[in-house]
Amino acid sequence: MQPEDIAEFSILEDASATASYGDRGVNGVILITTKKGRKGKKP
């Protein structure tokens, strides 16, 4: 993943990660949102 493709990221720790992801989220979760593509050619 290229850094310029990242729109935002969030870090979930403790109870919020465990509640959403169960045992896999015990140590925390990083959520990455990428930029959305657009129709047409690049300017």
C-alpha distance (Angstrom), angle and dihedral (degrees) to the residues before:
residue distance angle dihedral
M1 . . .
Q2 3.78 . .
P3 3.84 116.8 .
E4 3.82 91.6 -129.0
D5 3.84 89.6 60.4
I6 3.83 92.4 62.6
A7 3.81 115.8 98.5
E8 3.82 95.9 178.0
F9 3.78 143.3 -27.4
S10 3.79 135.5 -151.8
I11 3.78 133.0 -163.1
L12 3.80 119.1 -145.5
E13 3.78 116.3 -163.7
D14 3.79 136.6 -177.6
A15 3.81 118.8 -16.8
S16 3.81 97.5 5.1
A17 3.81 92.4 56.7
T18 3.80 93.7 42.4
A19 3.80 91.8 49.0
S20 3.81 92.4 51.6
Y21 3.82 101.3 35.9
G22 3.82 105.1 23.0
D23 3.81 118.0 -150.1
R24 3.82 91.8 -8.1
G25 3.82 90.9 62.2
V26 3.81 97.7 51.2
N27 3.83 94.0 107.7
G28 3.82 94.7 39.6
V29 3.79 137.7 -85.8
I30 3.80 132.5 -115.4
L31 3.82 115.1 -149.8
I32 3.81 116.6 -160.8
T33 3.81 122.7 -166.0
T34 3.78 115.4 -163.6
K35 3.78 127.4 -152.2
K36 3.78 115.9 -94.0
G37 3.77 122.9 -114.9
R38 3.79 123.2 -118.5
K39 3.77 130.8 -142.6
G40 3.76 118.1 -108.4
K41 3.76 134.6 28.1
K42 3.77 127.2 -43.0
P43 3.81 112.8 -96.5
